[in-house]
Amino acid sequence: MHDINPYDYFVDVLQRVVQHPASKVPELTPKLWKQLFAAKPLRSDLYVRTA
């Protein structure tokens, strides 16, 4: 619906939610997450970049 990779979204949000202020939780919804964080999502330690 928001044209985001579900895996990237969930990995990022699950890491970010621990330190994200409660007053800014709406930023973690898919629509706002795409605008604010999709360009540089947090990655899992298991993420391997292929070049």
PyMOL Python script that loads the backbone (N, CA, C, O; Angstrom):
from pymol import cmd

cmd.read_pdbstr("""\
ATOM      1  N   MET A   1       0.810  -1.194   0.000  1.00  0.00           N
ATOM      2  CA  MET A   1       0.000   0.000   0.000  1.00  0.00           C
ATOM      3  C   MET A   1       0.862   1.271   0.000  1.00  0.00           C
ATOM      4  O   MET A   1       0.529   2.256  -0.659  1.00  0.00           O
ATOM      5  N   HIS A   2       1.962   1.235   0.739  1.00  0.00           N
ATOM      6  CA  HIS A   2       2.825   2.414   0.789  1.00  0.00           C
ATOM      7  C   HIS A   2       4.113   2.211   0.004  1.00  0.00           C
ATOM      8  O   HIS A   2       5.023   3.038   0.065  1.00  0.00           O
ATOM      9  N   ASP A   3       4.184   1.112  -0.729  1.00  0.00           N
ATOM     10  CA  ASP A   3       5.337   0.802  -1.561  1.00  0.00           C
ATOM     11  C   ASP A   3       6.635   0.787  -0.750  1.00  0.00           C
ATOM     12  O   ASP A   3       7.619   1.431  -1.114  1.00  0.00           O
ATOM     13  N   ILE A   4       6.617   0.039   0.356  1.00  0.00           N
ATOM     14  CA  ILE A   4       7.817  -0.161   1.156  1.00  0.00           C
ATOM     15  C   ILE A   4       8.074  -1.659   1.301  1.00  0.00           C
ATOM     16  O   ILE A   4       7.155  -2.472   1.207  1.00  0.00           O
ATOM     17  N   ASN A   5       9.316  -2.000   1.526  1.00  0.00           N
ATOM     18  CA  ASN A   5       9.689  -3.390   1.743  1.00  0.00           C
ATOM     19  C   ASN A   5       9.272  -3.765   3.168  1.00  0.00           C
ATOM     20  O   ASN A   5       9.776  -3.172   4.122  1.00  0.00           O
ATOM     21  N   PRO A   6       8.378  -4.720   3.336  1.00  0.00           N
ATOM     22  CA  PRO A   6       7.902  -5.070   4.681  1.00  0.00           C
ATOM     23  C   PRO A   6       9.027  -5.531   5.610  1.00  0.00           C
ATOM     24  O   PRO A   6       9.018  -5.213   6.799  1.00  0.00           O
ATOM     25  N   TYR A   7       9.979  -6.267   5.082  1.00  0.00           N
ATOM     26  CA  TYR A   7      11.098  -6.730   5.910  1.00  0.00           C
ATOM     27  C   TYR A   7      11.912  -5.545   6.425  1.00  0.00           C
ATOM     28  O   TYR A   7      12.209  -5.470   7.618  1.00  0.00           O
ATOM     29  N   ASP A   8      12.275  -4.618   5.535  1.00  0.00           N
ATOM     30  CA  ASP A   8      13.036  -3.434   5.950  1.00  0.00           C
ATOM     31  C   ASP A   8      12.262  -2.636   6.994  1.00  0.00           C
ATOM     32  O   ASP A   8      12.827  -2.169   7.984  1.00  0.00           O
ATOM     33  N   TYR A   9      10.969  -2.488   6.758  1.00  0.00           N
ATOM     34  CA  TYR A   9      10.128  -1.729   7.690  1.00  0.00           C
ATOM     35  C   TYR A   9      10.111  -2.368   9.074  1.00  0.00           C
ATOM     36  O   TYR A   9      10.365  -1.690  10.070  1.00  0.00           O
ATOM     37  N   PHE A  10       9.818  -3.658   9.148  1.00  0.00           N
ATOM     38  CA  PHE A  10       9.717  -4.312  10.457  1.00  0.00           C
ATOM     39  C   PHE A  10      11.056  -4.381  11.184  1.00  0.00           C
ATOM     40  O   PHE A  10      11.110  -4.174  12.396  1.00  0.00           O
ATOM     41  N   VAL A  11      12.129  -4.667  10.464  1.00  0.00           N
ATOM     42  CA  VAL A  11      13.444  -4.708  11.109  1.00  0.00           C
ATOM     43  C   VAL A  11      13.778  -3.328  11.676  1.00  0.00           C
ATOM     44  O   VAL A  11      14.245  -3.223  12.810  1.00  0.00           O
ATOM     45  N   ASP A  12      13.548  -2.292  10.911  1.00  0.00           N
ATOM     46  CA  ASP A  12      13.839  -0.940  11.370  1.00  0.00           C
ATOM     47  C   ASP A  12      12.981  -0.564  12.577  1.00  0.00           C
ATOM     48  O   ASP A  12      13.498  -0.097  13.592  1.00  0.00           O
ATOM     49  N   VAL A  13      11.683  -0.768  12.463  1.00  0.00           N
ATOM     50  CA  VAL A  13      10.774  -0.350  13.540  1.00  0.00           C
ATOM     51  C   VAL A  13      11.038  -1.135  14.829  1.00  0.00           C
ATOM     52  O   VAL A  13      11.002  -0.563  15.918  1.00  0.00           O
ATOM     53  N   LEU A  14      11.301  -2.426  14.712  1.00  0.00           N
ATOM     54  CA  LEU A  14      11.565  -3.216  15.919  1.00  0.00           C
ATOM     55  C   LEU A  14      12.832  -2.763  16.636  1.00  0.00           C
ATOM     56  O   LEU A  14      12.926  -2.889  17.856  1.00  0.00           O
ATOM     57  N   GLN A  15      13.789  -2.248  15.909  1.00  0.00           N
ATOM     58  CA  GLN A  15      14.993  -1.715  16.541  1.00  0.00           C
ATOM     59  C   GLN A  15      14.775  -0.293  17.049  1.00  0.00           C
ATOM     60  O   GLN A  15      15.265   0.079  18.116  1.00  0.00           O
ATOM     61  N   ARG A  16      14.047   0.484  16.286  1.00  0.00           N
ATOM     62  CA  ARG A  16      13.848   1.895  16.608  1.00  0.00           C
ATOM     63  C   ARG A  16      12.883   2.115  17.780  1.00  0.00           C
ATOM     64  O   ARG A  16      13.047   3.072  18.536  1.00  0.00           O
ATOM     65  N   VAL A  17      11.891   1.253  17.937  1.00  0.00           N
ATOM     66  CA  VAL A  17      10.829   1.471  18.916  1.00  0.00           C
ATOM     67  C   VAL A  17      11.363   1.516  20.354  1.00  0.00           C
ATOM     68  O   VAL A  17      10.745   2.144  21.214  1.00  0.00           O
ATOM     69  N   VAL A  18      12.469   0.879  20.621  1.00  0.00           N
ATOM     70  CA  VAL A  18      13.045   0.859  21.970  1.00  0.00           C
ATOM     71  C   VAL A  18      13.469   2.245  22.426  1.00  0.00           C
ATOM     72  O   VAL A  18      13.302   2.591  23.595  1.00  0.00           O
ATOM     73  N   GLN A  19      14.012   3.036  21.520  1.00  0.00           N
ATOM     74  CA  GLN A  19      14.523   4.348  21.903  1.00  0.00           C
ATOM     75  C   GLN A  19      13.676   5.517  21.390  1.00  0.00           C
ATOM     76  O   GLN A  19      13.967   6.676  21.688  1.00  0.00           O
ATOM     77  N   HIS A  20      12.647   5.217  20.632  1.00  0.00           N
ATOM     78  CA  HIS A  20      11.815   6.266  20.038  1.00  0.00           C
ATOM     79  C   HIS A  20      10.878   6.849  21.094  1.00  0.00           C
ATOM     80  O   HIS A  20      10.253   6.094  21.840  1.00  0.00           O
ATOM     81  N   PRO A  21      10.769   8.168  21.172  1.00  0.00           N
ATOM     82  CA  PRO A  21       9.871   8.781  22.163  1.00  0.00           C
ATOM     83  C   PRO A  21       8.406   8.379  21.949  1.00  0.00           C
ATOM     84  O   PRO A  21       7.930   8.324  20.815  1.00  0.00           O
ATOM     85  N   ALA A  22       7.716   8.105  23.026  1.00  0.00           N
ATOM     86  CA  ALA A  22       6.309   7.696  22.947  1.00  0.00           C
ATOM     87  C   ALA A  22       5.455   8.764  22.264  1.00  0.00           C
ATOM     88  O   ALA A  22       4.474   8.442  21.593  1.00  0.00           O
ATOM     89  N   SER A  23       5.818  10.004  22.431  1.00  0.00           N
ATOM     90  CA  SER A  23       5.042  11.085  21.812  1.00  0.00           C
ATOM     91  C   SER A  23       5.178  11.109  20.292  1.00  0.00           C
ATOM     92  O   SER A  23       4.411  11.784  19.606  1.00  0.00           O
ATOM     93  N   LYS A  24       6.155  10.371  19.768  1.00  0.00           N
ATOM     94  CA  LYS A  24       6.382  10.356  18.323  1.00  0.00           C
ATOM     95  C   LYS A  24       6.112   8.986  17.695  1.00  0.00           C
ATOM     96  O   LYS A  24       6.594   8.702  16.599  1.00  0.00           O
ATOM     97  N   VAL A  25       5.353   8.147  18.375  1.00  0.00           N
ATOM     98  CA  VAL A  25       5.028   6.819  17.855  1.00  0.00           C
ATOM     99  C   VAL A  25       4.363   6.878  16.474  1.00  0.00           C
ATOM    100  O   VAL A  25       4.620   5.996  15.654  1.00  0.00           O
ATOM    101  N   PRO A  26       3.529   7.866  16.182  1.00  0.00           N
ATOM    102  CA  PRO A  26       2.949   7.906  14.831  1.00  0.00           C
ATOM    103  C   PRO A  26       3.999   7.943  13.714  1.00  0.00           C
ATOM    104  O   PRO A  26       3.705   7.544  12.586  1.00  0.00           O
ATOM    105  N   GLU A  27       5.203   8.408  14.003  1.00  0.00           N
ATOM    106  CA  GLU A  27       6.274   8.411  13.002  1.00  0.00           C
ATOM    107  C   GLU A  27       6.643   6.997  12.563  1.00  0.00           C
ATOM    108  O   GLU A  27       7.265   6.820  11.515  1.00  0.00           O
ATOM    109  N   LEU A  28       6.271   5.998  13.344  1.00  0.00           N
ATOM    110  CA  LEU A  28       6.626   4.621  13.031  1.00  0.00           C
ATOM    111  C   LEU A  28       5.552   3.892  12.229  1.00  0.00           C
ATOM    112  O   LEU A  28       5.696   2.708  11.925  1.00  0.00           O
ATOM    113  N   THR A  29       4.486   4.593  11.890  1.00  0.00           N
ATOM    114  CA  THR A  29       3.482   4.003  11.001  1.00  0.00           C
ATOM    115  C   THR A  29       4.065   3.979   9.583  1.00  0.00           C
ATOM    116  O   THR A  29       4.898   4.822   9.252  1.00  0.00           O
ATOM    117  N   PRO A  30       3.652   3.046   8.756  1.00  0.00           N
ATOM    118  CA  PRO A  30       4.275   2.911   7.435  1.00  0.00           C
ATOM    119  C   PRO A  30       4.329   4.198   6.610  1.00  0.00           C
ATOM    120  O   PRO A  30       5.349   4.482   5.982  1.00  0.00           O
ATOM    121  N   LYS A  31       3.266   4.963   6.605  1.00  0.00           N
ATOM    122  CA  LYS A  31       3.233   6.175   5.782  1.00  0.00           C
ATOM    123  C   LYS A  31       4.299   7.179   6.220  1.00  0.00           C
ATOM    124  O   LYS A  31       5.051   7.682   5.386  1.00  0.00           O
ATOM    125  N   LEU A  32       4.372   7.472   7.508  1.00  0.00           N
ATOM    126  CA  LEU A  32       5.360   8.439   7.991  1.00  0.00           C
ATOM    127  C   LEU A  32       6.761   7.844   8.031  1.00  0.00           C
ATOM    128  O   LEU A  32       7.743   8.548   7.796  1.00  0.00           O
ATOM    129  N   TRP A  33       6.856   6.554   8.327  1.00  0.00           N
ATOM    130  CA  TRP A  33       8.166   5.901   8.328  1.00  0.00           C
ATOM    131  C   TRP A  33       8.826   6.044   6.960  1.00  0.00           C
ATOM    132  O   TRP A  33      10.025   6.309   6.868  1.00  0.00           O
ATOM    133  N   LYS A  34       8.048   5.870   5.906  1.00  0.00           N
ATOM    134  CA  LYS A  34       8.589   5.985   4.551  1.00  0.00           C
ATOM    135  C   LYS A  34       9.178   7.378   4.323  1.00  0.00           C
ATOM    136  O   LYS A  34      10.251   7.506   3.735  1.00  0.00           O
ATOM    137  N   GLN A  35       8.498   8.398   4.775  1.00  0.00           N
ATOM    138  CA  GLN A  35       8.963   9.771   4.592  1.00  0.00           C
ATOM    139  C   GLN A  35      10.197  10.079   5.439  1.00  0.00           C
ATOM    140  O   GLN A  35      11.098  10.794   5.001  1.00  0.00           O
ATOM    141  N   LEU A  36      10.230   9.532   6.654  1.00  0.00           N
ATOM    142  CA  LEU A  36      11.274   9.915   7.606  1.00  0.00           C
ATOM    143  C   LEU A  36      12.490   8.990   7.644  1.00  0.00           C
ATOM    144  O   LEU A  36      13.611   9.458   7.843  1.00  0.00           O
ATOM    145  N   PHE A  37      12.285   7.692   7.457  1.00  0.00           N
ATOM    146  CA  PHE A  37      13.357   6.744   7.732  1.00  0.00           C
ATOM    147  C   PHE A  37      13.701   5.772   6.598  1.00  0.00           C
ATOM    148  O   PHE A  37      14.742   5.118   6.658  1.00  0.00           O
ATOM    149  N   ALA A  38      12.874   5.664   5.592  1.00  0.00           N
ATOM    150  CA  ALA A  38      13.077   4.630   4.564  1.00  0.00           C
ATOM    151  C   ALA A  38      14.384   4.781   3.796  1.00  0.00           C
ATOM    152  O   ALA A  38      14.941   3.788   3.329  1.00  0.00           O
ATOM    153  N   ALA A  39      14.877   5.994   3.660  1.00  0.00           N
ATOM    154  CA  ALA A  39      16.113   6.202   2.905  1.00  0.00           C
ATOM    155  C   ALA A  39      17.322   5.560   3.588  1.00  0.00           C
ATOM    156  O   ALA A  39      18.262   5.131   2.919  1.00  0.00           O
ATOM    157  N   LYS A  40      17.293   5.496   4.927  1.00  0.00           N
ATOM    158  CA  LYS A  40      18.395   4.891   5.678  1.00  0.00           C
ATOM    159  C   LYS A  40      17.834   4.038   6.815  1.00  0.00           C
ATOM    160  O   LYS A  40      17.974   4.404   7.982  1.00  0.00           O
ATOM    161  N   PRO A  41      17.207   2.919   6.497  1.00  0.00           N
ATOM    162  CA  PRO A  41      16.619   2.089   7.559  1.00  0.00           C
ATOM    163  C   PRO A  41      17.695   1.431   8.422  1.00  0.00           C
ATOM    164  O   PRO A  41      18.796   1.141   7.954  1.00  0.00           O
ATOM    165  N   LEU A  42      17.356   1.206   9.677  1.00  0.00           N
ATOM    166  CA  LEU A  42      18.235   0.434  10.546  1.00  0.00           C
ATOM    167  C   LEU A  42      18.239  -0.997  10.032  1.00  0.00           C
ATOM    168  O   LEU A  42      17.215  -1.493   9.562  1.00  0.00           O
ATOM    169  N   ARG A  43      19.367  -1.649  10.118  1.00  0.00           N
ATOM    170  CA  ARG A  43      19.505  -2.999   9.578  1.00  0.00           C
ATOM    171  C   ARG A  43      19.781  -4.006  10.686  1.00  0.00           C
ATOM    172  O   ARG A  43      20.303  -3.663  11.747  1.00  0.00           O
ATOM    173  N   SER A  44      19.429  -5.219  10.423  1.00  0.00           N
ATOM    174  CA  SER A  44      19.744  -6.337  11.306  1.00  0.00           C
ATOM    175  C   SER A  44      21.231  -6.644  11.193  1.00  0.00           C
ATOM    176  O   SER A  44      21.855  -6.350  10.174  1.00  0.00           O
ATOM    177  N   ASP A  45      21.798  -7.236  12.239  1.00  0.00           N
ATOM    178  CA  ASP A  45      23.178  -7.696  12.176  1.00  0.00           C
ATOM    179  C   ASP A  45      23.346  -8.766  11.098  1.00  0.00           C
ATOM    180  O   ASP A  45      24.457  -9.014  10.630  1.00  0.00           O
ATOM    181  N   LEU A  46      22.264  -9.384  10.716  1.00  0.00           N
ATOM    182  CA  LEU A  46      22.304 -10.443   9.708  1.00  0.00           C
ATOM    183  C   LEU A  46      22.256  -9.900   8.285  1.00  0.00           C
ATOM    184  O   LEU A  46      22.454 -10.646   7.326  1.00  0.00           O
ATOM    185  N   TYR A  47      21.995  -8.607   8.145  1.00  0.00           N
ATOM    186  CA  TYR A  47      21.877  -7.991   6.824  1.00  0.00           C
ATOM    187  C   TYR A  47      23.242  -7.988   6.149  1.00  0.00           C
ATOM    188  O   TYR A  47      24.237  -7.567   6.737  1.00  0.00           O
ATOM    189  N   VAL A  48      23.275  -8.459   4.921  1.00  0.00           N
ATOM    190  CA  VAL A  48      24.512  -8.475   4.145  1.00  0.00           C
ATOM    191  C   VAL A  48      24.301  -7.674   2.881  1.00  0.00           C
ATOM    192  O   VAL A  48      23.404  -7.960   2.088  1.00  0.00           O
ATOM    193  N   ARG A  49      25.117  -6.692   2.708  1.00  0.00           N
ATOM    194  CA  ARG A  49      25.027  -5.877   1.485  1.00  0.00           C
ATOM    195  C   ARG A  49      25.746  -6.589   0.359  1.00  0.00           C
ATOM    196  O   ARG A  49      26.841  -7.124   0.528  1.00  0.00           O
ATOM    197  N   THR A  50      25.111  -6.580  -0.770  1.00  0.00           N
ATOM    198  CA  THR A  50      25.756  -7.146  -1.949  1.00  0.00           C
ATOM    199  C   THR A  50      26.131  -6.005  -2.872  1.00  0.00           C
ATOM    200  O   THR A  50      25.303  -5.147  -3.183  1.00  0.00           O
ATOM    201  N   ALA A  51      27.340  -5.996  -3.295  1.00  0.00           N
ATOM    202  CA  ALA A  51      27.812  -4.905  -4.150  1.00  0.00           C
ATOM    203  C   ALA A  51      28.106  -5.399  -5.544  1.00  0.00           C
ATOM    204  O   ALA A  51      28.514  -4.618  -6.403  1.00  0.00           O
TER     205      ALA A  51
END
""", "prot")
cmd.dss("prot")
cmd.show_as("cartoon", "prot")
cmd.util.cbc("prot")
cmd.orient("prot")
